[in-house]
Amino acid sequence: MLSTQLQTINDHILGWLSDEEMWADIGTALIRVAFILLISWIVIWIANKAINASFINRESKRLAVQTRRMRTLGKLLKNVVSYVIHFVSVLLILSEFNINLGPLLAGAGVIGLAIGFGAQSLVKDIITGFFIILEDQFAVGDTIQTGSFKGTVEMIGLRSTRLLSWTGELHIIPNGSINEVTNYSLRNSLAVVDIVIPVGDNVEEVTQLLQTTVKEIEDVNLLGEPQVLGVQQITTGGTTLRIIAECRPNTHGDIATKINSAIRRALDIRTAEAERA
């Protein structure tokens, strides 16, 4: 009895494996799947090229603010196109295996509705991401700070924003948690340098030295000559003189470092000359 059942199962398996029509259908389906994947890749490639031509390669012909928005919209549009094409490709591949898509899509709609109620934070992230781009709060390439995170915006996605800090850490922040943003790339910045001189030094002489020194500083990021504002504070430890310099967005740190270095050299030369005298 058992041997008869085993023989029957063996016959079924052999019959299934030797079914030429079935293997022909499988081969045809696999060829169609490969064709669908190839077409999807080509469509995505063409769409990315078209987006680059429409948004990114024409940045020089637009105003600065429009350039920021165009670059960000281009990256976001690439993501949306990729998601849509992959979704359509999956549906076409499922149809090749004779899977009825009607009930599947209806069930996906019901599941999506249930997920929508349960995943309110996800919906919030997506909506916030659209408003970030629509209101042009920041764009790809900007240096921003939100909460305790500061860095350069690498990507604004449908759900999250990526920040690359100057020390190399990559912060992935959900868009819904971005409540307050400080953008360092929209307006010119101001470098502020405070110099403390000892009580016994001649303030007018040091001020004149500082004015001469900062006028000689050259940098492409400087927008005009640095200015010595004068005495800002007097304490028992010394007198504080303040220097300011208007510079390009997010370059105040480098300019402040250069001003400090130039002043340090000038003060060292002054001290050496005073000792020789």
Buried (B, 14 or more C-beta within 10 A) or exposed (E): EEEEEEEEEEEEEEEEEEEEEEEEEEEEBEEBBEEBBEEBEEBBEEBBEEBEEEBBEEBEEBEEEEBBBBBBBBBBBBBEBBEEBEEEBEBBBEBBEEEEEEEEEEEEEEEEEEEEEEEEEBBBBBEBBEEBBEEBBBBBEBBBBBEEBBBBBBBBBBBBBBBBEEEEEEBEBBBBBBEEBEBBBBEEBEBBBEBEBEEEEEBEEBBEBBBEBBEEBEBEBBBEEBBBEBEBEEEEEBBBBBBBBBBBBBBBEBBBEBBBEBBEEBBEEBEEEEEEE
